[in-house]
Amino acid sequence: KKSGYVAYSSGSKIIVYCLPNNLVL
């Protein structure tokens, strides 16, 4: 967990979730 960012690795895809509600692929 970094400064309000949670990074999840799905297979070969990295999904970064922003605590507010933004989704960055």
N, CA, C and O atoms as a Tinker XYZ file with bonds, in Angstrom:
   100  protein
     1  N      0.850000   -1.204000    0.000000    73     2
     2  CA     0.000000    0.000000    0.000000    64     1     3
     3  C      0.883000    1.252000    0.000000    63     2     4     5
     4  O      1.725000    1.422000    0.882000    81     3
     5  N      0.688000    2.123000   -0.990000    73     3     6
     6  CA     1.502000    3.351000   -1.082000    64     5     7
     7  C      0.614000    4.585000   -1.140000    63     6     8     9
     8  O     -0.312000    4.647000   -1.948000    81     7
     9  N      0.884000    5.539000   -0.312000    73     7    10
    10  CA     0.190000    6.841000   -0.355000    64     9    11
    11  C     -1.195000    6.793000   -0.998000    63    10    12    13
    12  O     -1.451000    7.521000   -1.957000    81    11
    13  N     -2.081000    5.959000   -0.491000    73    11    14
    14  CA    -3.445000    5.930000   -1.035000    64    13    15
    15  C     -3.565000    5.151000   -2.325000    63    14    16    17
    16  O     -4.593000    5.227000   -2.998000    81    15
    17  N     -2.533000    4.401000   -2.685000    73    15    18
    18  CA    -2.623000    3.599000   -3.914000    64    17    19
    19  C     -2.456000    2.129000   -3.563000    63    18    20    21
    20  O     -1.549000    1.756000   -2.819000    81    19
    21  N     -3.331000    1.307000   -4.101000    73    19    22
    22  CA    -3.220000   -0.130000   -3.857000    64    21    23
    23  C     -2.998000   -0.816000   -5.195000    63    22    24    25
    24  O     -3.798000   -0.666000   -6.118000    81    23
    25  N     -1.917000   -1.564000   -5.296000    73    23    26
    26  CA    -1.616000   -2.212000   -6.577000    64    25    27
    27  C     -1.891000   -3.708000   -6.501000    63    26    28    29
    28  O     -1.401000   -4.392000   -5.603000    81    27
    29  N     -2.663000   -4.201000   -7.432000    73    27    30
    30  CA    -2.968000   -5.625000   -7.507000    64    29    31
    31  C     -2.454000   -6.163000   -8.833000    63    30    32    33
    32  O     -2.624000   -5.531000   -9.876000    81    31
    33  N     -1.817000   -7.343000   -8.789000    73    31    34
    34  CA    -1.336000   -7.923000  -10.045000    64    33    35
    35  C     -2.249000   -9.074000  -10.437000    63    34    36    37
    36  O     -2.363000  -10.060000   -9.710000    81    35
    37  N     -2.899000   -8.945000  -11.589000    73    35    38
    38  CA    -3.798000   -9.992000  -12.072000    64    37    39
    39  C     -3.162000  -10.640000  -13.288000    63    38    40    41
    40  O     -3.118000  -10.047000  -14.366000    81    39
    41  N     -2.673000  -11.853000  -13.113000    73    39    42
    42  CA    -2.019000  -12.537000  -14.223000    64    41    43
    43  C     -0.822000  -11.725000  -14.668000    63    42    44    45
    44  O      0.172000  -11.633000  -13.948000    81    43
    45  N     -0.908000  -11.132000  -15.858000    73    43    46
    46  CA     0.195000  -10.308000  -16.360000    64    45    47
    47  C     -0.272000   -8.865000  -16.444000    63    46    48    49
    48  O      0.319000   -8.039000  -17.141000    81    47
    49  N     -1.357000   -8.579000  -15.711000    73    47    50
    50  CA    -1.943000   -7.232000  -15.754000    64    49    51
    51  C     -1.817000   -6.582000  -14.379000    63    50    52    53
    52  O     -2.117000   -7.207000  -13.362000    81    51
    53  N     -1.382000   -5.353000  -14.351000    73    51    54
    54  CA    -1.255000   -4.646000  -13.069000    64    53    55
    55  C     -2.375000   -3.626000  -12.947000    63    54    56    57
    56  O     -2.503000   -2.726000  -13.777000    81    55
    57  N     -3.180000   -3.773000  -11.907000    73    55    58
    58  CA    -4.295000   -2.847000  -11.713000    64    57    59
    59  C     -3.986000   -1.951000  -10.512000    63    58    60    61
    60  O     -3.694000   -2.435000   -9.419000    81    59
    61  N     -4.054000   -0.658000  -10.734000    73    59    62
    62  CA    -3.782000    0.287000   -9.646000    64    61    63
    63  C     -5.073000    1.004000   -9.278000    63    62    64    65
    64  O     -5.683000    1.683000  -10.104000    81    63
    65  N     -5.478000    0.841000   -8.020000    73    63    66
    66  CA    -6.707000    1.484000   -7.565000    64    65    67
    67  C     -6.374000    2.726000   -6.746000    63    66    68    69
    68  O     -5.505000    2.695000   -5.876000    81    67
    69  N     -7.067000    3.801000   -7.034000    73    67    70
    70  CA    -6.886000    5.046000   -6.290000    64    69    71
    71  C     -7.961000    5.048000   -5.209000    63    70    72    73
    72  O     -9.137000    4.862000   -5.521000    81    71
    73  N     -7.593000    5.251000   -3.957000    73    71    74
    74  CA    -8.562000    5.208000   -2.867000    64    73    75
    75  C     -9.849000    5.986000   -3.123000    63    74    76    77
    76  O    -10.922000    5.475000   -2.804000    81    75
    77  N     -9.797000    7.203000   -3.687000    73    75    78
    78  CA   -11.051000    7.908000   -3.943000    64    77    79
    79  C    -12.038000    7.013000   -4.682000    63    78    80    81
    80  O    -12.884000    6.389000   -4.041000    81    79
    81  N    -11.962000    6.930000   -5.994000    73    79    82
    82  CA   -12.845000    6.064000   -6.778000    64    81    83
    83  C    -12.304000    5.888000   -8.178000    63    82    84    85
    84  O    -12.963000    5.299000   -9.035000    81    83
    85  N    -11.100000    6.398000   -8.416000    73    83    86
    86  CA   -10.519000    6.317000   -9.758000    64    85    87
    87  C     -9.905000    4.943000  -10.003000    63    86    88    89
    88  O     -9.347000    4.328000   -9.094000    81    87
    89  N    -10.013000    4.473000  -11.239000    73    87    90
    90  CA    -9.424000    3.184000  -11.593000    64    89    91
    91  C     -8.457000    3.371000  -12.747000    63    90    92    93
    92  O     -8.836000    3.853000  -13.814000    81    91
    93  N     -7.196000    2.985000  -12.526000    73    91    94
    94  CA    -6.195000    3.121000  -13.575000    64    93    95
    95  C     -5.714000    1.734000  -13.970000    63    94    96    97
    96  O     -5.312000    0.950000  -13.110000    81    95
    97  N     -5.750000    1.422000  -15.261000    73    95    98
    98  CA    -5.296000    0.106000  -15.725000    64    97    99
    99  C     -3.905000    0.248000  -16.322000    63    98   100
   100  O     -3.325000   -0.738000  -16.777000    81    99
